[in-house]
């Protein structure tokens, strides 16, 4: 007696039927496949095969949009009237430089921009993750979505790890050491925007993924998005090099190249001292590169949000915000 085919098997067959027979999933197929994964309706062998087939061919915008839509449906969000302005993802971790982007986010939050930051930690050895850095600002990661809502109401900023936001996606990301490769979850998680913020920032290490994020944002009807090749894959401008900002505004894609902020490149610090993060904020540590990285990242955000109409005015406004920051807000490093 023949065994009945598993309902998830067709999705694997679509992706893996050979060079001439395979194809990408449609947006609806991707939606169905991710729903089954999130509902634990697939076998472990099927999940591994699916993830690696997706990794080999790389995700299409339609697949990403389907994955994101399915995940959003599975998130357990409490009823809230909270309006989040900016969705900020932090999944890469830093290795070469300190996570200066955190100061950019905190500077924007101080100016009244309500930010929801989400990310993952520990999936790649030797990297510095946001979750582990917040203590240097006297802050803690949120322990639930409800906690994140409270923190945003109080401080305009909250960080929630994917482990609390979507335990199943976190479980899949944790498979990286087992599979040896990243999976589509690293990409789709960046696009989750669970609070439907009108503005989304993306930092991508591999340039080929940037148009994919733009096109997926349009399919998801995301009003405004800006994606850059962020330093280390985080949302952080490297002020030493030109920065291509690829945006979406009301369904239209556009590209704009921002020039370097310095004529010469800086030498990277030999050691990464986390105490320097809060010290830069309170003015007891000076670092030309770090300061420009903070200001440059804020400038890209201001222009994306329509708070500046040119590169020059955005950088000037960001510089003024930095100079007028409350230096005592975070005190010395914890």
C-alpha beads as a LAMMPS data file, in Angstrom:
LAMMPS data file: protein, C-alpha beads

334 atoms
333 bonds

1 atom types
1 bond types

-500.0 500.0 xlo xhi
-500.0 500.0 ylo yhi
-500.0 500.0 zlo zhi

Masses

1 110.0

Atoms # bond

1 1 1 0.000 0.000 0.000
2 1 1 1.502 3.317 -1.111
3 1 1 2.033 6.028 1.460
4 1 1 0.012 9.227 1.003
5 1 1 2.104 12.256 0.060
6 1 1 2.658 14.824 2.800
7 1 1 0.796 18.130 2.166
8 1 1 4.070 20.079 2.332
9 1 1 5.845 17.902 -0.243
10 1 1 4.547 19.855 -3.289
11 1 1 6.345 23.009 -2.124
12 1 1 9.652 21.146 -1.943
13 1 1 9.010 19.605 -5.357
14 1 1 8.364 23.040 -6.902
15 1 1 11.737 24.283 -5.671
16 1 1 13.783 21.144 -6.231
17 1 1 12.591 19.532 -9.453
18 1 1 15.861 20.098 -11.247
19 1 1 17.349 22.833 -13.415
20 1 1 14.538 22.794 -15.981
21 1 1 11.600 21.716 -13.838
22 1 1 11.925 23.867 -10.741
23 1 1 10.577 27.376 -10.289
24 1 1 9.999 29.994 -7.613
25 1 1 6.906 29.855 -5.452
26 1 1 4.086 32.240 -6.176
27 1 1 3.234 34.718 -3.443
28 1 1 0.227 32.618 -2.420
29 1 1 2.261 29.392 -2.412
30 1 1 4.910 31.050 -0.246
31 1 1 2.179 32.230 2.088
32 1 1 0.763 28.714 2.410
33 1 1 4.185 27.151 2.908
34 1 1 5.163 29.561 5.668
35 1 1 1.815 29.112 7.405
36 1 1 2.458 25.382 7.558
37 1 1 5.986 25.916 8.873
38 1 1 4.847 28.313 11.590
39 1 1 2.029 25.954 12.603
40 1 1 4.458 23.029 12.966
41 1 1 2.775 21.131 10.138
42 1 1 6.030 20.065 8.445
43 1 1 8.549 17.342 9.219
44 1 1 12.089 18.357 10.291
45 1 1 13.526 16.820 7.118
46 1 1 11.106 18.856 5.017
47 1 1 12.007 22.088 6.807
48 1 1 15.726 21.541 6.242
49 1 1 15.229 20.697 2.574
50 1 1 12.939 23.694 2.040
51 1 1 15.303 26.154 3.707
52 1 1 18.349 24.995 1.768
53 1 1 16.565 24.884 -1.586
54 1 1 15.440 28.454 -0.955
55 1 1 18.987 29.401 0.006
56 1 1 20.474 27.945 -3.184
57 1 1 18.052 29.707 -5.523
58 1 1 17.619 32.855 -3.320
59 1 1 14.262 34.321 -2.413
60 1 1 12.126 36.215 -4.912
61 1 1 10.214 39.367 -3.889
62 1 1 6.943 37.430 -4.242
63 1 1 8.194 34.670 -1.966
64 1 1 9.397 37.190 0.614
65 1 1 6.063 38.993 0.561
66 1 1 4.203 35.711 1.040
67 1 1 6.471 34.649 3.898
68 1 1 6.100 38.015 5.655
69 1 1 2.318 38.108 5.279
70 1 1 1.975 34.609 6.737
71 1 1 4.242 35.452 9.655
72 1 1 2.356 38.624 10.457
73 1 1 -0.867 36.620 10.649
74 1 1 0.728 34.319 13.220
75 1 1 2.053 37.065 15.487
76 1 1 0.071 37.499 18.665
77 1 1 -0.199 41.275 18.986
78 1 1 -2.333 42.798 21.764
79 1 1 -4.907 45.426 20.880
80 1 1 -3.203 48.806 21.070
81 1 1 -3.642 52.334 19.782
82 1 1 0.123 52.831 19.800
83 1 1 1.397 54.445 16.611
84 1 1 4.936 53.369 15.731
85 1 1 6.797 55.689 13.345
86 1 1 9.836 53.672 12.368
87 1 1 10.567 49.947 12.158
88 1 1 14.269 49.160 12.660
89 1 1 15.649 45.637 12.250
90 1 1 18.914 44.428 13.786
91 1 1 19.753 40.872 12.752
92 1 1 23.353 40.879 11.525
93 1 1 25.415 41.761 14.587
94 1 1 28.618 43.811 14.403
95 1 1 32.142 42.480 14.032
96 1 1 34.460 45.171 12.625
97 1 1 33.005 48.249 14.339
98 1 1 30.936 48.978 17.411
99 1 1 27.138 49.215 16.867
100 1 1 27.071 52.993 16.482
101 1 1 23.630 52.683 14.877
102 1 1 22.162 52.294 18.362
103 1 1 23.085 55.905 19.088
104 1 1 21.362 56.916 15.842
105 1 1 18.166 55.172 16.932
106 1 1 18.315 56.667 20.425
107 1 1 18.937 60.151 18.995
108 1 1 15.869 59.827 16.772
109 1 1 13.821 58.543 19.709
110 1 1 14.919 61.543 21.792
111 1 1 13.634 63.816 19.018
112 1 1 10.173 62.190 19.167
113 1 1 10.422 59.411 16.575
114 1 1 8.825 56.260 18.013
115 1 1 10.995 53.276 17.059
116 1 1 10.408 49.544 17.304
117 1 1 13.681 47.636 16.963
118 1 1 13.697 43.874 16.595
119 1 1 16.500 41.442 15.947
120 1 1 18.210 38.170 16.708
121 1 1 21.319 37.329 18.668
122 1 1 23.861 34.581 19.052
123 1 1 23.344 32.852 15.697
124 1 1 26.865 33.739 14.464
125 1 1 29.915 33.470 16.685
126 1 1 32.166 36.480 17.238
127 1 1 29.553 39.174 16.650
128 1 1 28.165 41.909 18.916
129 1 1 24.374 41.861 19.091
130 1 1 21.987 44.614 20.094
131 1 1 20.391 42.512 22.818
132 1 1 23.731 42.280 24.621
133 1 1 24.645 45.967 24.282
134 1 1 21.580 47.693 25.728
135 1 1 22.883 47.356 29.277
136 1 1 25.597 49.886 28.437
137 1 1 22.819 52.468 28.164
138 1 1 21.029 51.369 31.317
139 1 1 18.399 49.644 29.187
140 1 1 17.161 46.076 28.905
141 1 1 15.651 44.072 26.045
142 1 1 11.887 43.706 26.244
143 1 1 10.552 40.364 27.459
144 1 1 7.297 40.424 25.481
145 1 1 5.384 42.360 22.858
146 1 1 3.342 43.993 25.634
147 1 1 6.561 45.082 27.344
148 1 1 7.758 46.594 24.043
149 1 1 4.562 48.601 23.765
150 1 1 5.056 49.969 27.290
151 1 1 8.692 50.884 26.583
152 1 1 7.793 52.693 23.373
153 1 1 5.095 54.653 25.171
154 1 1 7.591 55.682 27.826
155 1 1 10.783 56.247 25.830
156 1 1 9.893 56.150 22.101
157 1 1 12.195 53.134 21.793
158 1 1 12.016 49.410 22.435
159 1 1 14.066 46.394 21.423
160 1 1 12.455 42.964 21.244
161 1 1 14.348 39.839 20.303
162 1 1 12.900 37.527 17.659
163 1 1 12.788 34.838 20.343
164 1 1 9.879 36.723 21.939
165 1 1 8.414 38.198 18.757
166 1 1 8.210 34.911 16.840
167 1 1 9.618 31.870 18.681
168 1 1 9.302 29.675 15.585
169 1 1 11.337 32.027 13.409
170 1 1 13.903 32.247 16.182
171 1 1 14.109 28.451 16.243
172 1 1 14.783 28.423 12.494
173 1 1 17.476 31.106 12.701
174 1 1 19.158 29.025 15.395
175 1 1 19.577 26.251 12.791
176 1 1 22.358 28.192 11.078
177 1 1 25.192 26.369 12.892
178 1 1 23.510 23.069 11.995
179 1 1 22.850 23.843 8.334
180 1 1 25.989 25.902 7.807
181 1 1 24.110 28.600 5.867
182 1 1 21.718 31.435 6.536
183 1 1 18.078 30.827 5.648
184 1 1 15.259 32.971 4.219
185 1 1 14.286 33.793 7.806
186 1 1 17.216 36.207 8.039
187 1 1 15.698 38.171 5.166
188 1 1 11.988 37.937 5.922
189 1 1 12.460 38.885 9.595
190 1 1 13.846 42.249 8.546
191 1 1 10.593 42.989 6.725
192 1 1 8.163 41.956 9.473
193 1 1 7.232 45.474 10.646
194 1 1 4.639 44.028 13.054
195 1 1 3.302 47.426 14.186
196 1 1 2.787 48.622 10.590
197 1 1 5.087 51.601 10.951
198 1 1 4.872 53.836 7.859
199 1 1 8.662 54.043 7.671
200 1 1 11.052 51.096 7.492
201 1 1 14.851 51.061 7.399
202 1 1 16.872 48.104 6.129
203 1 1 20.586 47.386 6.368
204 1 1 21.814 44.695 3.960
205 1 1 25.344 43.342 3.543
206 1 1 24.925 41.754 0.105
207 1 1 23.969 44.486 -2.431
208 1 1 21.978 42.060 -4.586
209 1 1 19.333 41.801 -1.866
210 1 1 18.515 45.517 -1.818
211 1 1 16.216 45.592 -4.895
212 1 1 14.538 42.459 -3.542
213 1 1 13.605 44.350 -0.384
214 1 1 12.299 47.265 -2.418
215 1 1 10.092 45.040 -4.575
216 1 1 8.838 43.029 -1.595
217 1 1 7.962 46.278 0.195
218 1 1 5.806 47.321 -2.758
219 1 1 4.019 43.950 -2.764
220 1 1 3.400 44.367 0.981
221 1 1 2.098 47.915 0.372
222 1 1 4.742 49.392 2.646
223 1 1 4.451 53.209 2.181
224 1 1 8.085 54.159 2.774
225 1 1 11.298 52.149 2.949
226 1 1 15.012 52.870 2.610
227 1 1 17.629 50.141 2.252
228 1 1 21.402 50.588 2.352
229 1 1 24.477 48.400 2.372
230 1 1 24.869 48.904 6.094
231 1 1 28.190 48.397 7.862
232 1 1 28.354 44.718 8.760
233 1 1 24.775 44.263 7.524
234 1 1 23.213 46.514 10.171
235 1 1 21.407 49.815 9.525
236 1 1 24.544 51.898 9.867
237 1 1 26.119 54.238 7.357
238 1 1 29.854 53.911 6.772
239 1 1 30.876 57.580 6.483
240 1 1 34.145 56.720 4.715
241 1 1 32.498 55.475 1.520
242 1 1 29.674 56.446 -0.808
243 1 1 26.281 55.124 0.272
244 1 1 23.592 54.120 -2.210
245 1 1 20.158 54.626 -0.650
246 1 1 17.500 52.608 -2.446
247 1 1 14.013 53.689 -1.466
248 1 1 10.334 53.039 -1.889
249 1 1 7.826 55.851 -1.565
250 1 1 4.156 55.146 -2.236
251 1 1 4.843 52.307 -4.633
252 1 1 7.681 53.976 -6.536
253 1 1 11.310 52.824 -6.338
254 1 1 14.214 55.276 -6.443
255 1 1 17.986 55.275 -5.931
256 1 1 20.180 58.074 -4.580
257 1 1 23.912 57.982 -3.947
258 1 1 25.186 59.817 -0.886
259 1 1 28.860 60.885 -1.121
260 1 1 31.467 59.939 1.497
261 1 1 31.585 62.222 4.524
262 1 1 35.411 62.139 4.596
263 1 1 38.118 62.377 1.943
264 1 1 40.235 59.687 3.579
265 1 1 39.271 56.424 5.199
266 1 1 39.776 55.905 8.899
267 1 1 41.845 53.136 10.459
268 1 1 39.684 50.658 12.350
269 1 1 40.259 50.392 16.092
270 1 1 42.158 47.267 17.060
271 1 1 39.780 46.520 19.943
272 1 1 36.036 47.035 20.342
273 1 1 35.317 48.609 23.733
274 1 1 31.569 48.672 24.393
275 1 1 32.029 51.352 27.060
276 1 1 32.785 53.789 24.241
277 1 1 29.145 53.734 23.097
278 1 1 27.698 55.593 26.074
279 1 1 30.944 57.569 26.414
280 1 1 30.507 58.931 22.879
281 1 1 26.952 59.943 23.765
282 1 1 27.907 61.768 26.963
283 1 1 30.956 63.399 25.400
284 1 1 33.712 61.719 27.392
285 1 1 34.950 59.863 24.302
286 1 1 35.736 61.416 20.933
287 1 1 35.699 59.465 17.689
288 1 1 35.334 61.270 14.363
289 1 1 34.316 58.152 12.454
290 1 1 31.730 57.055 15.050
291 1 1 30.167 60.503 15.291
292 1 1 29.854 60.752 11.513
293 1 1 28.348 57.269 11.386
294 1 1 25.682 58.273 13.911
295 1 1 24.924 61.554 12.157
296 1 1 25.000 59.993 8.685
297 1 1 22.571 57.237 9.624
298 1 1 20.181 59.748 11.189
299 1 1 20.426 61.923 8.073
300 1 1 19.346 59.056 5.805
301 1 1 16.409 58.433 8.138
302 1 1 15.320 62.078 8.186
303 1 1 15.303 62.273 4.394
304 1 1 13.441 58.971 4.091
305 1 1 10.822 60.323 6.523
306 1 1 10.422 63.561 4.563
307 1 1 11.944 65.694 7.335
308 1 1 14.628 67.015 4.985
309 1 1 14.516 67.619 1.229
310 1 1 18.190 67.192 0.339
311 1 1 21.289 65.320 1.436
312 1 1 22.860 68.541 2.669
313 1 1 19.856 69.649 4.724
314 1 1 19.407 66.136 6.148
315 1 1 23.025 65.984 7.301
316 1 1 22.815 69.490 8.748
317 1 1 19.623 68.642 10.675
318 1 1 21.150 65.396 11.960
319 1 1 24.297 67.230 13.053
320 1 1 22.204 69.774 14.959
321 1 1 20.285 66.964 16.682
322 1 1 23.556 65.356 17.744
323 1 1 25.029 68.595 19.067
324 1 1 21.863 69.360 21.034
325 1 1 21.379 65.875 22.508
326 1 1 20.845 65.422 26.234
327 1 1 24.305 64.189 27.130
328 1 1 23.191 63.102 30.603
329 1 1 20.368 60.915 29.315
330 1 1 22.350 57.678 29.392
331 1 1 25.178 58.640 31.721
332 1 1 28.392 56.705 31.808
333 1 1 28.575 53.187 30.478
334 1 1 27.100 50.598 32.828

Bonds

1 1 1 2
2 1 2 3
3 1 3 4
4 1 4 5
5 1 5 6
6 1 6 7
7 1 7 8
8 1 8 9
9 1 9 10
10 1 10 11
11 1 11 12
12 1 12 13
13 1 13 14
14 1 14 15
15 1 15 16
16 1 16 17
17 1 17 18
18 1 18 19
19 1 19 20
20 1 20 21
21 1 21 22
22 1 22 23
23 1 23 24
24 1 24 25
25 1 25 26
26 1 26 27
27 1 27 28
28 1 28 29
29 1 29 30
30 1 30 31
31 1 31 32
32 1 32 33
33 1 33 34
34 1 34 35
35 1 35 36
36 1 36 37
37 1 37 38
38 1 38 39
39 1 39 40
40 1 40 41
41 1 41 42
42 1 42 43
43 1 43 44
44 1 44 45
45 1 45 46
46 1 46 47
47 1 47 48
48 1 48 49
49 1 49 50
50 1 50 51
51 1 51 52
52 1 52 53
53 1 53 54
54 1 54 55
55 1 55 56
56 1 56 57
57 1 57 58
58 1 58 59
59 1 59 60
60 1 60 61
61 1 61 62
62 1 62 63
63 1 63 64
64 1 64 65
65 1 65 66
66 1 66 67
67 1 67 68
68 1 68 69
69 1 69 70
70 1 70 71
71 1 71 72
72 1 72 73
73 1 73 74
74 1 74 75
75 1 75 76
76 1 76 77
77 1 77 78
78 1 78 79
79 1 79 80
80 1 80 81
81 1 81 82
82 1 82 83
83 1 83 84
84 1 84 85
85 1 85 86
86 1 86 87
87 1 87 88
88 1 88 89
89 1 89 90
90 1 90 91
91 1 91 92
92 1 92 93
93 1 93 94
94 1 94 95
95 1 95 96
96 1 96 97
97 1 97 98
98 1 98 99
99 1 99 100
100 1 100 101
101 1 101 102
102 1 102 103
103 1 103 104
104 1 104 105
105 1 105 106
106 1 106 107
107 1 107 108
108 1 108 109
109 1 109 110
110 1 110 111
111 1 111 112
112 1 112 113
113 1 113 114
114 1 114 115
115 1 115 116
116 1 116 117
117 1 117 118
118 1 118 119
119 1 119 120
120 1 120 121
121 1 121 122
122 1 122 123
123 1 123 124
124 1 124 125
125 1 125 126
126 1 126 127
127 1 127 128
128 1 128 129
129 1 129 130
130 1 130 131
131 1 131 132
132 1 132 133
133 1 133 134
134 1 134 135
135 1 135 136
136 1 136 137
137 1 137 138
138 1 138 139
139 1 139 140
140 1 140 141
141 1 141 142
142 1 142 143
143 1 143 144
144 1 144 145
145 1 145 146
146 1 146 147
147 1 147 148
148 1 148 149
149 1 149 150
150 1 150 151
151 1 151 152
152 1 152 153
153 1 153 154
154 1 154 155
155 1 155 156
156 1 156 157
157 1 157 158
158 1 158 159
159 1 159 160
160 1 160 161
161 1 161 162
162 1 162 163
163 1 163 164
164 1 164 165
165 1 165 166
166 1 166 167
167 1 167 168
168 1 168 169
169 1 169 170
170 1 170 171
171 1 171 172
172 1 172 173
173 1 173 174
174 1 174 175
175 1 175 176
176 1 176 177
177 1 177 178
178 1 178 179
179 1 179 180
180 1 180 181
181 1 181 182
182 1 182 183
183 1 183 184
184 1 184 185
185 1 185 186
186 1 186 187
187 1 187 188
188 1 188 189
189 1 189 190
190 1 190 191
191 1 191 192
192 1 192 193
193 1 193 194
194 1 194 195
195 1 195 196
196 1 196 197
197 1 197 198
198 1 198 199
199 1 199 200
200 1 200 201
201 1 201 202
202 1 202 203
203 1 203 204
204 1 204 205
205 1 205 206
206 1 206 207
207 1 207 208
208 1 208 209
209 1 209 210
210 1 210 211
211 1 211 212
212 1 212 213
213 1 213 214
214 1 214 215
215 1 215 216
216 1 216 217
217 1 217 218
218 1 218 219
219 1 219 220
220 1 220 221
221 1 221 222
222 1 222 223
223 1 223 224
224 1 224 225
225 1 225 226
226 1 226 227
227 1 227 228
228 1 228 229
229 1 229 230
230 1 230 231
231 1 231 232
232 1 232 233
233 1 233 234
234 1 234 235
235 1 235 236
236 1 236 237
237 1 237 238
238 1 238 239
239 1 239 240
240 1 240 241
241 1 241 242
242 1 242 243
243 1 243 244
244 1 244 245
245 1 245 246
246 1 246 247
247 1 247 248
248 1 248 249
249 1 249 250
250 1 250 251
251 1 251 252
252 1 252 253
253 1 253 254
254 1 254 255
255 1 255 256
256 1 256 257
257 1 257 258
258 1 258 259
259 1 259 260
260 1 260 261
261 1 261 262
262 1 262 263
263 1 263 264
264 1 264 265
265 1 265 266
266 1 266 267
267 1 267 268
268 1 268 269
269 1 269 270
270 1 270 271
271 1 271 272
272 1 272 273
273 1 273 274
274 1 274 275
275 1 275 276
276 1 276 277
277 1 277 278
278 1 278 279
279 1 279 280
280 1 280 281
281 1 281 282
282 1 282 283
283 1 283 284
284 1 284 285
285 1 285 286
286 1 286 287
287 1 287 288
288 1 288 289
289 1 289 290
290 1 290 291
291 1 291 292
292 1 292 293
293 1 293 294
294 1 294 295
295 1 295 296
296 1 296 297
297 1 297 298
298 1 298 299
299 1 299 300
300 1 300 301
301 1 301 302
302 1 302 303
303 1 303 304
304 1 304 305
305 1 305 306
306 1 306 307
307 1 307 308
308 1 308 309
309 1 309 310
310 1 310 311
311 1 311 312
312 1 312 313
313 1 313 314
314 1 314 315
315 1 315 316
316 1 316 317
317 1 317 318
318 1 318 319
319 1 319 320
320 1 320 321
321 1 321 322
322 1 322 323
323 1 323 324
324 1 324 325
325 1 325 326
326 1 326 327
327 1 327 328
328 1 328 329
329 1 329 330
330 1 330 331
331 1 331 332
332 1 332 333
333 1 333 334
